Amino acid sequence: MNDDFMKMSIETVGTENVVQEADVVSKLSKDYYWYSPILDKKLNNKKADYVIVPDSEETLKAALQLAVNEKIPVTIRGAGTGNYGQAVPMTGGVVVDLTKLNQIKEIGEGFARVQAGMRIRDLEKNVHITDQELTIYPSTFVKATIGGFVSGGSGGIGSVTWGNLWDGNVLEAKVLTMEETVQEKVVTGEELLTYIHSYGTTGIITEVTIPIKPKTRWVQEVISFAHFHEAFEFSKIIAESPRWKKRLVSIVEAPIPTFFRPLKKMMQNHEEHLILIEIAEEDHGQIVEQALNWNGKSIHTIGAEDYRKGIGISDFTWNHTTLWALKADKKWTYLQNFFSLEKGLAQMEQIKERFGDEILFHVEWLKDRGKLIPAGLPLIKYESKERLYEIIDFFNEIGASVNDPHTYLLGAGGWNLQLEAITKKKRENDPFDLLNQEKLPAYDAVKGI
Ligand SMILES: Cc1cc2nc3c(=O)[nH]c(=O)nc-3n(C[C@H](O)[C@H](O)[C@H](O)COP(=O)(O)OP(=O)(O)OC[C@H]3O[C@@H](n4cnc5c(N)ncnc54)[C@H](O)[C@@H]3O)c2cc1C
């Protein structure tokens, strides 16, 4: 990196907004890629030259213009909680941390417009004041930024009802490009699909408008089952039924619950499988009653009045499940896959037959492009890369299609992204290929470009 660029950056954004200390730069060059032993090996020595933390949209724009002028690689960072190395700078250059761009612009009936660096928990607090709530958010909402979620996430709590990010959960984005002269664009409709889950390769999102809904009183509930198939079948009924209002339906196979230290004491034995749910207060009683038909027993309830007080049920779901497993034993890693709605249990039986307890099931019910799906986040006892891909191949062969979380390459991880459109957008917005280098497969490698 040339020293002049560093000096100019300091002049542009102010000394206090430039991080040069090696250990802090190193920390801000990482995310949670170490969930994957494969990514851990590949990415653990990657580091930016330094980090810029702009405190206004004007300084951000000026810093980006400087990077374009000097042809310096730029990697945008929210909170750095992504799991695939999305926020890791592959070729040095600058990491631009957006967490100081954290202001609410407007909250109206049915929408919130905010700066991209706002943490989702803070956004939620502001939305709650208006008696409204978010549609979907990741289980990392305390730390994660809304811009990072839109650019690097997929779905989370709420997705069982409202779908993933690309299902109408982003209404508008304000974006800065890396053209010769940095431009600001307002993006809506179909075009949003070239920014959602694009790892900031097509532009820098500075502002996001999301839909919000009237607030519900959510009860959190943990139900225990002696048999996994009963837990799964009952969770399916909850997920499918339009009668019950829910924002979270998760299932974990035994002995995963024993990794949840705060919940362990509530369990009678270590062979229990759990369903973890967030359900509207008015539907809660019925759920607990109906669970009895499936031999399910309520073991822990958090009333609506205690929502967001202390540890919540969602702290054990989505990729937090994997985190608890890793705390218990570093050998665990995970996969992401879609089981079949009709044949999910049969697929899981086939997997068990072949791999036994090398795989433990964790399922999140979600909607993707209008379709209800039992989405797997199974834990895998890691042996080797070869064995992991043997497992992935088997999942794919039986139709339990995998979105590979062990790659930092956009598109290789699955999610049915519009890679051609994203590639075209990158060419248009980032003609010098400065944004998040090496995350998008080479232009020519993408079919039809
Ligand atoms: C324990 C755990 C649980 C998780 N649970 C979920 C979950 O439930 N659902 C889910 O979807 N994900 C989940 N994740 C992944 C991640 O936490 C979320 O996707 C989160 O929303 C990312 O936000 P962030 O601010 O940390 O983004 P970062 O990790 O900082 O960035 C993500 C990507 O977006 C880019 N980026 C960031 N901000 C911008 C911007 N303003 N403009 C353009 N590009 C930008 C970055 O370069 C990077 O490529 C989980 C991760 C962990 C470790």
The ligand as an ORCA input file, in Angstrom:
! r2SCAN-3c Opt
* xyz 0 1
  C     -23.442    -17.440     15.891
  C     -23.854    -17.009     14.512
  C     -25.203    -17.053     14.157
  C     -25.625    -16.615     12.898
  N     -26.951    -16.667     12.566
  C     -27.368    -16.213     11.351
  C     -28.736    -16.214     10.999
  O     -29.607    -16.554     11.804
  N     -29.071    -15.790      9.761
  C     -28.148    -15.315      8.867
  O     -28.516    -14.920      7.759
  N     -26.851    -15.257      9.208
  C     -26.434    -15.685     10.406
  N     -25.121    -15.604     10.735
  C     -24.199    -14.901      9.838
  C     -24.128    -13.370     10.169
  O     -24.119    -13.184     11.574
  C     -25.293    -12.572      9.630
  O     -25.489    -12.791      8.269
  C     -25.135    -11.061      9.909
  O     -26.310    -10.422      9.558
  C     -23.988    -10.400      9.197
  O     -23.963     -9.044      9.588
  P     -22.595     -8.284      9.883
  O     -22.896     -6.862     10.183
  O     -21.788     -9.000     10.867
  O     -21.926     -8.392      8.439
  P     -20.405     -8.637      8.043
  O     -19.998    -10.001      8.442
  O     -19.569     -7.519      8.509
  O     -20.517     -8.540      6.466
  C     -21.174     -9.517      5.701
  C     -20.841     -9.295      4.216
  O     -21.473     -8.115      3.756
  C     -20.528     -7.133      3.311
  N     -21.046     -5.858      3.831
  C     -21.245     -5.515      5.136
  N     -21.855     -4.326      5.194
  C     -22.034     -3.902      3.899
  C     -22.605     -2.742      3.313
  N     -23.150     -1.774      4.051
  N     -22.587     -2.637      1.967
  C     -22.063     -3.624      1.196
  N     -21.500     -4.728      1.700
  C     -21.502     -4.874      3.038
  C     -19.195     -7.569      3.878
  O     -18.123     -7.211      3.019
  C     -19.366     -9.085      3.904
  O     -19.105     -9.596      2.646
  C     -24.675    -16.094     11.965
  C     -23.320    -16.056     12.336
  C     -22.915    -16.508     13.592
  C     -21.462    -16.396     13.940
*
